[in-house]
Amino acid sequence: MLVKIKFSPILNKISFNYSFNYRSLSLILLFFTTHLWARPEYALKTTTVSCSACHLNPFGGGARTVFGKAYGSFGKKLAPFSKQDLFSADIRALGYFPQSNKVKTSGFTLMNVQGTINAPLSPAISDEPDEITKTNLVINFTSPELNQLSGESFILIEPNPNLQFVVGKFARPFGLLTDEHRTYIRMQTFSSLRDYESGIGMSHEIFETIHFDLTYTNTNGVTSEPTWGKVFNLRWTPYFVPFMFGISTSHHERPSKNDSYAQSFYGGYSFDRATQYNIPITLTFEASHAKGWNNVDNSKLEGFLFSSSDLAFKNSIARKDSLGFYSQILWNVRPHLSLLYKYDQLTLDDKYPADAFERHGIGLNWNLNANLIFQVRTEYAKSGRSDLNKSSKGALDSLYFIVRAWM
């Protein structure tokens, strides 16, 4: 399997089709805002390069290990049921209130219900040289709201703590993983934690500070046609400086359409580490370039950023290069309370940067206890296309919150 890394398109176009750059950067610096809830921020704070330290899936996201649950409890007492790895659950309720009379979809709903079984198929790894490889079967059951009977379902093979192989169904390790599937870049590159694919993957720590992932998967069930894709992800989290940098590239082969490509450059900076943990602020960012994903059955884009009846716009962007940008600043005001500023941008046709979708979000995360978190955010969004601005959910001001419980 040959994986080519070609970043000239994204680096050239990011220089910058984004007309927002200086203005948005000043907003980011002004609103230094939330808490170390998302996975990349954990990694930045602790210099951990391996996602398997806290998650069953070595690519990150999904069900957590006991260590991950304990770290995410922020010192609060874990529920007795959370002190084991064999079974876990995650329940999320969503509230969405758009500030527009044009959109009738609003109110409360059950966003997601997941249960995960982690069954060991062999003894755990020990220091004994003749100990057999650790092997686990991980099965994730999701709620019908996702139109899937199962989420991640895979066999995890771990010859040693620095090397894992995954066989089955899982989310691809592309870019900066976020909990929210509404993030524009995750929609643009079909890489949210809801976009499960079937195949094989490898996760490996080359050195203590360098980590890479490699997967070969099939998107059957995610799009209307079987599509094989390759993903390569490389991440560097050095001990001696408070930075994290990563690159991701993917190539999906399509039988009846042109192939789809995506490239991502992401990173972060920990003011916490830079100031000897006196300023608990973390900045993360990602810039992406993609081609071929606009003309796929990408219901996220079609339902969120433009209407399925808008055929003229849909056809005009079908084979265009798209550009995305994401940034977030987290400020841990108290051990269990954080403030947040988030910025999203997506240009579906890089030739027309003025048509970009933009969204600013300001809010907070509040850990009520070790197993319950409340997140609320007010969002200010707009589209460069005035005709889409009236009906697109992705271009409307709204009040958005999530209540999440887990065990």
N, C-alpha and C positions, 0 to 999 in steps of 0.2 A: 504494500500500500504506500503510495507516494503522496506526501502532503507538501504542497508548495505554499510558502508564506510570501505574500506580495502586498506590501503596504504602501506602495507609491500612490495609488488612487486616493486612499483615505488621507494620507499626509498632505497631498497636494490640495485636496478639496477642503480640508479642514483649515486651510490657511487664509482665509476663513470665509466660507460661504455664509457662516453664521453672522448675520449683521448685528446680533445681540451682544457679541463677545465682551466688549469693555463695559457696557452698561450692566449686563448680567453679572459680570465678575464683581462689580462694585456692590451689587445687591447681595451677592453671596457673602462678601466681606462684611457687609453691614448687618446681616441677619444671622451671624454666627449662632446656629441653633441645633440637637436632640440626643439621644441616648444610645448606648452601644447595644442596640437590639439586633440590627442586621448583621449577618455573618461577616462581611468584609471588614466591618469596623472592629469586630472581635479580633480578627486576624491582625489588624494593624496595631491594636493595643497590646497584644500578647506576643507578637512576632511569630505566631503559629502559621506555618505554610500548609499544613495538612488539614483538610476539612474533616477527615475521619476521626480527628481528636474529639469532635463534638457530635458528628452525624454518622448514621449507619451507612449512608451513601458517601463514598470517598470523594465524589464530585461536589458535595455540599447540598444543603437543603434537605427537606423531608424530616423523617423521624430522627430524634436525637438519642445519644447514648446517655447513661446515667451521669457521666462527667459533663456532657453538654447541658443537661437539665440543671445540674447543680451550679454550673457557671452562670446560666441564665436566670438563676433565682435571686442573684444579687444579695446573697447572704440571708435571705428569708428561708424559713423552714419549708422543706419540700413535703408534699403530701406522701404518705406511706406508699401509695401505689406508684409513685414516680421513682422510687429507689430500686428499680430493676430495669433490665434491658429487654425482657422477653416480649413485653407488650406495651404499646404507647398509643395515645389518642391526641387528636388536635381538632378543636371545634372553633369556627370563626363565624361571627355574625356581622353583617355589613349594614351600614346606614348610608344612604346616598340621597342628597337633597339638592338638585340643580336649581340655580337661581334664574329660571326662565319658564315662561308659560308655554313655550313651544314643546317642551319635553314633559311627558306625563309619567315617565318612569322615575319614581322616587319612593322613599320609605325604607322600611327595615326588611331584611331577608336573611335567611341562613346561607352564608356564603360557602361553607365547606365543613364537612365532617369526615375525618379520616381516622382509621384504626390501623395500626401496624403490628404485625407479628414478626419477631426476630428469633428464628429457631436455629440454634447451633447444631451443625451437622458433624462437628468434630470437636475435640477438646481445644481449649484456649491455648494460645501461644505461650510457651514458657522459655526459660533460659536453657533448658535441656537441648543439646544438639540433635538428639534423635526425636524431638517432638514433631508430630505431624502438622501439616499446614492447617491453619484455622479456616473453617468453611461455615458460612451461615446462609440460611434461606430467609430472605426478607420479602414479605408480602404486605402490600398496602391496599386497604379497602377504602374507597371514597364514596361520598354521597351521590345520589342520582343527579344532583344539580349539575355535576360536571359531565353528564352523559357518558360516564365510564363506569364499568363495574370495578375496576381496580386502577390504582395509580401506579406507583413503582412496585415492581415484582421482579426480584433478581436473586441470583446466587452470588454471594460475595466470597471470593477466594483470596486469602491473605497469607502468602508465603512468609512475610515478615512485616513488622509494623510500618515499614517505609514503602511497601509495594502491595497494591491491591488490584485484583481483576474482577470485573463485573460482567455477568452474563444474564441478559433478560431485558426488562423494560425499565427505563430510567430517564430523567431529564438530562439533556446534554450540558456539558460543562463549558458553556460559551459566555464570555464576557463577565460582567460584574453581577453576580446573582442577587436578585432582590426578592423580597417576599411578595411584592405586589405584581400581579400580571398586567395591571393597567399602565405600567411604565412604558413609554413610547418605544424605547430601544428594544425592549423585550418583545413587543408586538412586531416591530420592524424586522427583526431577525428570527422570529418564531422560536424564542429561546426562554420562555418563562418557565416557572416551576410547574405549570400545567401541561406543557408540551412534551409528553412522554414519548419516547421512541424505543424500538426494540433492537437489540444488537449486542455488541461486545465493547468493553472499554478497559482501559488500564490507567491507573493513577499511581504516580511514583514521585518520591522525593529524591532528586538526583544528589543534592547536597542538603545541608540543614536549612538553607535559606531559599532553595530553588525547587519548585514543584511543577510537574507537567501532567496533563491529561491527554489521552488519545482515545477516540471512539470511532466505531464504524456501525452505523445504525440504519434502520428502515423506518420511514415515517408512515407506513401503512396504518390507516385509522386516524391519522392527524390531518392528512390531506386526502383528496379524492383518488389519488393514484399512488401506488407503491413507489417510494423514492429512497434511494440509498445515499447516505451522506457521511462525510468524514469531517471530524472536528479535531483541531489541535489547540491546546490551551497551555500557555506557559506563564508562570507567576514567580516573581522574585520579591521576597520580604526580608530584607537584610536586618541584622541585629544592630549594626553600628549607626544607622540613620533611620529616622522615623518615617520612611517612605514604603510604599508598595507599588510595584508596577507589573502589568500583565498584558499579554497579547493573545488574541484568539482569532482563528480563521476557520471557515467552514466551506465545504463545497458539496452541493446536493445535485445528483444526476437525475434528470426527469425524462421519462420516455417520450412524452408528447409535447413538452414545452422546453424552452431554453433552460439550461442549468441555472441554479441559484447559488449565489456566492454571498459571503458576509465576512467582514473583517472588523475587529474591535481592538482598541487600545484603551486600557483602563488603569486606574491607580488610586492612590490615596496618600494622605499626610496626617500624621497624628501629632497635634499640638500637645497632647497629653504626654507622650514620650519625650518630645522635644523640650518640654519645660519641667522635666522630672516630676510629671504628674500633678502639676499645679494648675494647668489650664485644660480641663477635660473636654476638648473639642476635637472632632475628627472630620476631615474633608475627604469625600470620595468623588470620583468622576469617571465618565466613560464617553468615548467618541466612537462612532461606528459608521461603516460604509457598507451598503448592501445593494445587490442587483439580482433581479429575478424573483424576489419574494412578493413584490407588488401584484404579480399576475397569478399568484397561487391562490387557492381557496382560503385566503387569510381572513376568516370571519372577524378576527379581532380588529383589523384595520377597517374592514367594510362596515362593521356594525358600530364602531366607536368613533372613527374619524370622518366617515362619510357614509351616505345612504346607499344601499344596494341598488336603488332606482336611479342613482346618478351615474348612468352608463358613460356619459361623455367624459367625466372626470376619471372614472375607473379605467377606461380605455387609454386615456392620455398618459397615465402613469404606469401602465402595465409593464413596460420594459425599461423604465427609467432607473437611473441610479438614485438611491435614497441616502440621506445623511441623518444621523441621530446624535443627540448630545444629552447627557444626563449628569447632574451633580447634586450632591446632598451634603449638608453640614449638620452635624449632630453636636449638641451641647448638653452634657450631663450636669444639670443644675443641682440636683440632689441624687443620692444613690439610687432612688427609684423614680425620679422624675426628670424628663429630658425635653428639650425644645428642638424643633426641626425646621429647617428650610430646605426645600427641594425644588429643583428646576428641571424641566423636561423640554426638549425640542425635537421635532421630526420634520424634515423636508422630504416629501415623497418624490419630488423631482428636483435634483440638484441644479438644474438649469434655471429654476424659478425659486430662489431662496425666499422671496417675499411671500410665497404661499405657505410658509412653514407654520406648523402648529406649535404653540408655546404654552407652557403651563408653569405657574409659580404656586408652591404650596407652603403654608406656614402652619405649624401645629405643635402638638406635644405627644409624648408617650408616657404613660403612667403605669408602673407595675403595682397593682393593687395587692398582690401577694406573689408567692413563688410560682404559682400556676395560672395567673390571670393578668392580662395586660389590656389597657384601654388606650387606643390611639385615635386622635381626632385631628383633622386638618381642614383648613379653609383653602380653596384653590381658586386662583385667578388665571383663566385661560383665554386664548384667542386663536383665531385662524387668520392667515393672511388673505384668505378667500372669503369675501363677505357673504357669498351665497351659501357657503358651508357653515358659517358662523351661527346661523339661526337654528340649525337642526342637529349639528354634530355634538354628541356628548363630550367628546374630547376637546371641544373648544368652548365649553360653557363654565362659568363660575359655579362653584358648588361647595357644599359642606359635606365632608366625607369622614366616616370613622369606622373603626373595626374594634370589636370586642373579641379577644382571643383567649381561649382556655385550653390547657393541655395537661397531660398526666404521663 
